[in-house]
Amino acid sequence: MNIVVTGAGRGIGLALVREFLRAPEHRVWACSRDISALQTIPSSQIIAEALDITTASAAEISQRVSRHFPTVDVLIHNAGVLINHPFETTSLDDWHRIFEVNLFSVVKINQALLPLLKKSTAAHIVHIGSMGGVQGSSKFPGLSAYSASKAALANLTECMAEELKPDGIHVNCLALGAVDTEMLRTAFPDYSADIKSTEMAAFIANFCLNQRTYFNGKILPVAATTP
């Protein structure tokens, strides 16, 4: 399969790339602003490209991917930003930055790669969301902008799944709970998550490859705690 992973330079994204490369039939186009860790992976199956998804145009993204892939079978939107600030002091610049990465860039990349996704016989777009964006879940102080962006991403998932049904493209959102990543540790220095990035990556990879048939337009909680 031809697989695209954004935010692949560290954490879950990097672990996802390594997980997919276990199978020789997969090729992975992976992007991140910092690809130093990706460049250490000794595999001819990976195309690692330095890219800022907030500034790259849709045309550039399309050209970069189509240079290597005639089709895209799996598209995983893993890139994200988390800012932990009280609502009262979260600036509009912070809100714009979070939505630019967590929502608007997702829209842009989806539109850019739709022609390649339509050429696949079993295309699967997977948005990496958050439990913070799920209605009725526990909410935490300082995450109003982040949670709002992930709630918008969840709604986008449902809308896209309906629109892309005629093309046979399935769109789902995995609403992750706490995972031990650098991003989480930076935002919450005193919090320790039990689930490792490699464990979550294995789950996500399996879902992307093997669960497409059973889900479309779904926001699926992936968390070890309730609610």
HUQUIQUI-V775631 format. One record per residue. PHI is phi in degrees with one decimal (* if undefined). NEAR is the number of other ideal C-beta (glycine too) atoms within 8 Angstrom. Layout:
[[PHI:NEAR] [PHI:NEAR]]
This chain:
[[*:8] [-97.3:13] [-122.8:15] [-114.0:15] [-129.2:15] [-95.4:14] [60.4:13] [-95.8:15] [-81.4:12] [-161.8:9] [56.2:11] [-62.0:14] [-60.3:16] [-64.7:13] [-64.5:13] [-62.7:15] [-57.8:15] [-62.9:10] [-65.0:11] [-64.6:12] [-72.7:12] [-64.7:5] [-102.2:6] [-67.2:4] [-82.1:4] [-98.2:11] [-122.7:11] [-123.8:13] [-98.0:14] [-120.6:15] [-127.0:15] [-167.7:16] [-67.3:6] [-118.7:8] [-108.4:13] [-59.7:7] [-69.2:10] [-64.5:14] [-71.2:7] [-87.6:6] [-80.1:11] [-83.9:3] [-147.9:6] [-83.5:3] [-84.9:8] [-108.1:12] [-115.2:8] [-104.0:12] [-129.8:9] [-73.3:8] [-157.0:10] [-98.8:6] [-68.4:13] [-81.4:8] [-107.9:4] [-68.3:8] [-80.6:5] [-60.8:9] [-63.3:7] [-64.3:8] [-62.4:15] [-59.5:12] [-65.4:8] [-64.1:12] [-74.3:14] [-67.5:9] [-63.3:5] [-114.1:8] [-118.9:11] [-77.1:6] [-139.8:9] [-121.5:15] [-94.7:10] [-132.3:13] [-123.8:14] [-114.0:13] [-92.5:13] [-98.3:12] [-60.6:10] [-165.1:9] [-132.9:9] [-128.5:11] [-120.2:11] [-103.8:8] [-133.1:9] [-57.6:7] [-53.2:7] [-61.2:4] [-112.7:6] [-76.8:11] [-75.2:6] [-62.9:5] [-62.3:6] [-63.6:11] [-60.3:10] [-62.6:8] [-62.7:10] [-63.5:14] [-69.8:12] [-62.8:10] [-80.2:13] [-80.7:14] [-130.2:12] [-64.2:9] [-68.6:13] [-63.4:12] [-58.0:9] [-60.9:11] [-68.1:14] [-58.5:12] [-65.0:8] [-64.8:11] [-100.8:14] [-56.2:9] [-57.4:7] [-75.8:14] [-66.0:14] [-66.9:9] [-83.3:8] [-81.7:12] [-88.1:4] [-152.8:7] [-72.3:15] [-139.5:13] [-99.1:13] [-123.8:15] [-89.9:14] [-89.5:12] [-98.6:14] [-149.0:10] [-59.8:11] [-63.4:12] [-96.7:14] [-97.5:13] [-60.8:4] [90.2:4] [-80.6:10] [-63.3:6] [-114.3:6] [-126.9:6] [-57.6:4] [94.8:9] [-116.3:11] [-61.4:8] [-68.6:13] [-61.5:15] [-64.8:12] [-64.0:9] [-66.3:13] [-75.7:14] [-66.0:12] [-64.5:12] [-64.4:15] [-63.2:15] [-67.1:8] [-58.3:12] [-56.4:16] [-63.5:10] [-66.6:8] [-65.5:12] [-58.4:14] [-67.9:8] [-68.6:6] [-94.8:11] [-53.2:9] [-60.8:4] [-91.3:8] [73.0:9] [-95.2:13] [-94.3:12] [-130.9:14] [-135.5:18] [-128.5:14] [-98.1:12] [-89.1:17] [-80.2:12] [-86.7:11] [-71.1:11] [-129.5:13] [-73.2:11] [-126.5:11] [-61.0:7] [-61.9:10] [-66.6:13] [-64.6:10] [-68.3:8] [-74.1:9] [-131.5:8] [-58.8:5] [-95.1:3] [-104.6:8] [-122.4:4] [-92.7:9] [-80.2:6] [-87.8:10] [-83.3:7] [-62.2:12] [-68.2:8] [-67.0:8] [-67.3:14] [-62.2:13] [-63.4:10] [-64.7:9] [-62.5:14] [-60.8:11] [-62.3:9] [-62.4:12] [-61.9:13] [-85.9:9] [-118.1:6] [-109.9:9] [-55.3:12] [-57.9:4] [-95.7:4] [-136.1:10] [-155.1:9] [70.9:10] [-106.2:9] [-107.0:11] [-107.7:10] [-64.4:9] [-126.9:9] [-147.0:10] [-93.6:5] [-126.7:6] [-126.7:3] [-80.8:4]]
